[in-house]
Amino acid sequence: MIYRNKITTLTEFVIQRQAEYPQAKGAFTRLLNDIATAAKIVNREINAAGLVDILGTVEKRNIHGETQKKLDVYANEIFINTLKGGGECCAIASEENEKVISFSNEFSEMGRYVVAMDPLDGSSNIEANVSIGTIFSIYKRVSEAGSAIQTDLLQPGIRLAAAGYVIYGSSTMLVYSTGEGVNGFTLDPSVGIFCLSHPNMRFPETGRIYSINEGNYSYFPEGVKKYIKYCQENDASTNRPYTSRYIGSLVADFHRNLINGGIFLYPGTTKQPNGKLRLLYECSPIAYLAEQAGGKASNGFDRILEIEPNTLHQRSPFFVGLRSMVETLESFMRQNH
């Protein structure tokens, strides 16, 4: 990669933003650097997965009853160990662990932040070499110094200090927000540095993509069924029919829709009324990014960021993307409720 203009690295960008807020400390910069470091390690293993016997499954399931991939386990361990070693994070909620992972060393107990994460989103696509990702939420702890407790993590999305994702694809990108817009950084593998490549990311004014697993159509709520039919109708005034694009990885589907304009839908079904995606470490962080990029996120009726989580692995129906598209979906849901 040849740089003809001055580049801004992730670390430089965070420090520059931090300088704009005198009350800010260096702890967040170090925490984000820890996440970036773990992502680089995971990215290396993903790229070499077929060569180092890290594809395939392990002989156990996670707490959701899902078969764990070797990379699921590996990514989870890398993020936990890196965040623990950094000392700024005092507890983690992970998709792969039933309970809160609270760090007990003297440095971590003083950490100001807790992290909720899906270490490897879309891992069912690993063997097919399809884009996968990492999703993370960062909250300020609300308990006193010492061992963090579950309350530190059971906070609604409106209290997020930051959220983001890493997408491992044709290029590896880290996208995050602290409530001041969304910015994307592409990894230059030759030097191992995330460089600002997508400043101030925003949804386009209009979009024509809808992303949903239509194989489950017969199990969907009536409002979702009617919205799908709406997307498929021919209407030049609204640029319909829309285009159906579904990868099966929340990070990959959301990232494409953010760039090109669209809506991602994962409704509840007659088999799973609360949907499949987890509120704390999948829906809330992606909703936070969507709103910061001018979009919207909903469970079909309510704003995702205002939903109070009751358990670490609480599920929620999830609709996220271009504001106008989500609002149209909501109107179908209300009319057919």
C-alpha positions in Angstrom: 0.0 0.0 0.0 1.4 3.4 -1.1 0.4 6.4 1.0 0.3 9.6 -1.1 -1.3 11.7 1.6 -0.9 11.8 5.4 -2.6 8.9 7.0 -4.3 8.9 10.4 -4.0 5.7 12.4 -6.6 4.5 14.8 -4.5 5.5 17.8 -3.8 9.0 16.5 -7.5 9.5 15.7 -8.6 8.4 19.2 -6.0 10.7 20.9 -7.0 13.6 18.7 -10.7 13.1 19.7 -9.7 12.7 23.3 -7.8 16.1 23.2 -11.1 17.8 22.3 -12.6 16.7 25.7 -10.6 17.8 28.7 -12.5 15.4 30.9 -11.4 12.4 28.9 -8.7 10.2 30.1 -6.3 7.8 28.3 -8.1 4.7 29.6 -10.5 4.6 26.6 -7.6 4.9 24.2 -5.8 2.0 25.8 -9.0 -0.1 25.8 -9.7 0.5 22.2 -6.1 -0.4 21.4 -6.6 -3.6 23.3 -9.6 -4.4 21.1 -7.7 -3.6 18.0 -4.8 -5.8 19.0 -7.1 -8.7 19.7 -8.8 -8.2 16.3 -5.4 -8.3 14.5 -4.5 -11.6 16.1 -7.9 -13.1 15.3 -7.6 -11.7 11.7 -4.3 -13.5 11.4 -5.7 -16.8 12.4 -8.8 -16.4 10.2 -6.5 -15.8 7.2 -4.5 -18.8 8.0 -7.4 -21.0 9.2 -7.2 -23.5 6.4 -3.5 -24.0 6.9 -3.3 -24.4 10.7 -6.1 -26.9 11.5 -8.4 -24.2 13.1 -11.4 -24.8 10.8 -14.2 -27.1 12.0 -16.0 -27.6 15.3 -15.1 -28.6 18.8 -16.9 -31.3 20.7 -19.2 -29.0 22.7 -21.9 -26.4 22.4 -22.1 -22.9 23.8 -24.8 -21.8 26.3 -27.3 -21.2 23.4 -27.0 -24.8 22.3 -25.0 -23.8 19.2 -22.1 -26.0 18.0 -18.9 -24.1 18.7 -16.4 -23.6 15.9 -12.7 -23.8 16.7 -12.4 -20.2 15.7 -15.3 -19.2 18.0 -13.3 -20.6 21.0 -10.0 -19.1 19.8 -11.4 -15.6 19.2 -13.2 -15.7 22.6 -10.0 -16.6 24.4 -7.9 -13.9 22.6 -10.3 -11.1 23.3 -10.7 -12.1 27.0 -7.0 -12.5 27.6 -6.1 -9.2 25.8 -8.7 -7.2 27.6 -7.7 -8.7 30.9 -4.1 -7.9 30.3 -4.8 -4.3 29.3 -6.2 -3.5 32.7 -8.9 -1.0 31.5 -11.7 -3.5 31.3 -12.9 -5.1 34.6 -15.5 -7.5 33.2 -16.8 -9.1 30.0 -20.1 -10.5 28.9 -19.4 -12.8 25.9 -21.8 -14.8 23.7 -19.6 -17.9 24.4 -19.8 -17.7 28.2 -22.9 -18.1 30.4 -21.8 -15.8 33.2 -20.0 -12.5 33.5 -16.2 -12.9 33.3 -15.0 -10.6 36.1 -11.2 -10.0 36.4 -9.7 -10.2 39.8 -6.2 -8.9 39.4 -5.4 -5.6 41.1 -5.2 -3.6 37.8 -8.4 -4.9 36.3 -10.4 -4.3 39.4 -9.7 -0.6 39.0 -10.8 -0.7 35.4 -13.5 1.9 34.5 -15.1 -0.1 31.7 -17.0 -3.3 31.0 -17.3 -4.9 27.6 -20.1 -7.0 26.0 -19.1 -8.8 22.9 -19.8 -11.4 20.2 -16.2 -12.5 19.5 -17.0 -14.1 16.2 -20.3 -13.2 14.5 -21.4 -15.3 11.6 -19.1 -18.2 12.4 -21.4 -20.6 10.6 -19.9 -19.1 7.4 -16.3 -19.9 8.3 -15.8 -23.0 6.2 -17.4 -21.2 3.2 -14.9 -18.3 3.4 -17.6 -15.7 3.8 -17.1 -12.5 5.7 -17.4 -12.8 9.5 -16.9 -10.2 12.3 -16.6 -9.2 15.9 -19.1 -7.0 17.7 -18.4 -5.1 20.9 -20.2 -2.8 23.3 -18.3 -0.6 25.9 -20.0 0.7 29.0 -18.7 2.6 32.0 -19.0 0.5 35.1 -21.6 1.6 37.6 -20.4 -0.4 40.6 -17.7 0.6 43.0 -14.0 -0.4 42.5 -13.4 -4.1 43.1 -14.9 -7.1 41.4 -17.4 -6.0 38.7 -21.0 -7.4 38.9 -23.7 -8.2 36.4 -25.4 -4.8 36.9 -22.4 -3.2 35.2 -23.3 -5.0 32.0 -27.1 -4.9 32.2 -27.4 -1.4 30.9 -29.6 -0.2 28.0 -27.9 0.9 24.8 -28.6 4.6 25.5 -25.8 4.4 28.2 -23.2 3.0 25.8 -19.8 4.7 26.0 -18.8 3.3 22.6 -19.7 0.5 20.3 -18.2 -1.0 17.2 -17.5 -4.0 15.0 -14.6 -5.6 13.1 -15.3 -7.2 9.8 -12.9 -9.8 8.4 -13.4 -9.8 4.7 -11.6 -8.9 1.5 -10.1 -6.3 3.8 -10.3 -6.1 7.6 -12.0 -3.0 9.0 -12.7 -1.7 12.5 -15.8 0.6 12.7 -16.7 2.3 15.9 -18.5 5.3 17.5 -18.3 7.1 20.8 -21.5 9.1 20.1 -19.8 11.6 17.8 -20.4 9.9 14.4 -19.1 6.6 12.9 -15.6 6.1 11.6 -14.0 3.2 9.8 -10.4 2.1 9.8 -8.9 -0.4 7.4 -6.1 -2.7 8.5 -2.9 -2.4 6.5 -1.5 -5.9 6.9 2.0 -4.9 5.8 2.5 -2.9 8.9 -0.3 -4.1 11.1 -1.9 -0.7 11.6 -5.6 0.3 11.4 -5.8 3.5 9.2 -8.7 5.9 8.8 -10.3 5.0 5.5 -14.0 5.8 6.0 -14.5 9.0 8.0 -18.0 10.1 9.1 -19.8 7.1 7.8 -23.5 7.7 7.0 -26.4 5.8 5.4 -27.2 7.0 1.9 -30.3 9.1 1.4 -32.1 6.1 -0.2 -31.6 2.4 -0.3 -32.8 -0.6 -2.3 -31.5 -3.6 -0.3 -33.4 -5.8 2.2 -31.6 -8.5 4.1 -33.6 -11.4 5.6 -33.5 -15.2 5.6 -36.6 -15.7 3.5 -36.4 -19.5 4.0 -38.2 -18.8 7.3 -41.0 -16.9 5.6 -43.8 -19.1 6.8 -42.8 -18.5 10.5 -42.6 -14.7 10.2 -45.2 -12.3 11.8 -47.8 -11.1 9.4 -46.3 -7.5 9.4 -42.9 -8.8 8.2 -44.5 -11.0 5.5 -46.4 -8.0 4.2 -43.3 -5.8 4.3 -41.4 -8.4 2.2 -44.2 -8.4 -0.4 -44.0 -4.6 -0.3 -40.2 -4.8 -1.1 -40.9 -7.1 -4.0 -43.6 -4.9 -5.6 -43.0 -3.0 -8.8 -43.3 0.8 -8.0 -41.0 3.2 -9.9 -41.8 6.1 -7.6 -40.1 4.3 -4.7 -37.5 2.5 -6.7 -39.1 -0.9 -6.0 -38.7 -3.8 -6.3 -35.8 -3.8 -3.9 -32.9 -6.2 -4.1 -32.6 -9.1 -1.7 -29.1 -9.6 -0.3 -28.5 -11.9 2.7 -25.1 -13.1 3.9 -26.1 -14.6 7.3 -23.5 -12.6 9.2 -25.0 -9.6 11.1 -21.7 -7.6 10.7 -21.4 -8.3 7.0 -25.0 -7.6 6.2 -25.1 -4.4 8.3 -21.8 -3.2 6.9 -23.0 -3.6 3.3 -26.3 -1.9 4.0 -24.5 1.0 5.7 -22.4 1.5 2.6 -25.0 0.9 0.0 -28.3 1.7 1.7 -30.7 -1.0 3.0 -32.4 -2.7 5.9 -31.5 -5.9 7.9 -34.4 -7.9 9.3 -34.2 -10.6 11.9 -37.8 -11.0 13.3 -39.2 -13.2 15.9 -40.9 -16.3 14.6 -43.5 -18.8 15.7 -40.6 -21.0 16.7 -38.5 -18.2 18.4 -40.9 -15.4 19.3 -38.1 -13.3 20.7 -35.8 -13.8 17.7 -32.3 -15.1 17.8 -30.0 -12.1 18.1 -28.9 -11.1 21.6 -29.8 -7.6 22.8 -26.7 -6.8 24.8 -23.8 -7.6 22.4 -25.5 -7.8 19.0 -28.6 -5.6 18.7 -27.6 -2.7 21.0 -24.1 -2.0 19.6 -25.3 -2.3 16.0 -28.3 -0.1 16.8 -25.9 2.5 18.4 -23.8 2.6 15.2 -26.9 2.8 13.0 -28.3 5.8 14.9 -24.9 7.6 14.8 -24.9 7.0 11.0 -28.4 8.5 10.5 -30.3 5.2 10.5 -32.7 3.6 12.9 -33.0 0.3 14.9 -36.2 -1.2 16.3 -37.7 -4.5 17.6 -40.6 -3.7 15.3 -42.3 -1.4 17.9 -39.7 0.1 20.2 -36.3 1.7 19.9 -33.7 -0.9 20.6 -31.4 1.4 22.6 -34.2 2.1 25.2 -34.8 -1.6 26.0 -33.6 -2.5 29.4 -31.8 -5.9 29.4 -32.8 -8.3 32.2 -30.4 -11.1 31.4 -26.9 -11.2 29.8 -28.2 -13.3 26.8 -31.6 -11.7 26.3 -32.9 -12.0 22.7 -34.8 -9.5 20.7 -36.3 -9.2 17.2 -34.1 -6.8 15.3 -34.7 -4.4 12.3 -31.9 -2.0 11.5 -30.9 0.2 8.6 -32.0 3.2 6.6 -34.4 5.3 8.8 -37.2 5.5 6.2 -37.0 1.7 5.5 -37.2 0.8 9.2 -40.1 3.2 9.7 -42.0 1.6 6.9 -41.4 -1.8 8.4 -42.7 -0.5 11.7 -45.9 0.7 10.1 -46.5 -2.8 8.7 -45.9 -4.3 12.1 -48.3 -2.0 13.9 -51.0 -2.4 11.3 -50.8 -6.2 11.6 -50.2 -6.5 15.3 
